[in-house]
Amino acid sequence: MKKYAAKIVAGKVDEIIVAEIAWAESNLEGEWVDCTPSEGDLVVACGWSYDAETNTFTPPPAKPE
C-alpha cells in the first residue's frame, strides 16, 4: 500500500507526496503528517484543514451553487 504525507502550512494542507512520513520529516522542511487513507476514509487534498489536537483533516466548505 502506498503511504502519503501532507505538508501543513498555517493549519491547511499545502502539498501531498507519496512517501513514508519518517522520510518526509527527515528529508524535507516544514511540518509533515501522515495522510494515508484507511479503507473507507476520504482522500485528503490540498486546501483541507488539519487539526493537530485531534489529528483530523476537514475538507473546505462546499461552494454554493
C-alpha positions, 0 to 999 in steps of 0.5 A: 500500500502506498503511504502519503504525507501532507505538508501543513502550512498555517493549519491547511494542507499545502502539498501531498507526496507519496512517501513514508512520513519518517522520510518526509520529516527527515528529508524535507522542511516544514511540518509533515503528517501522515495522510494515508487513507484507511479503507473507507476514509476520504482522500485528503487534498490540498486546501483541507484543514488539519487539526493537530489536537485531534489529528483530523483533516476537514475538507473546505466548505462546499461552494454554493451553487 
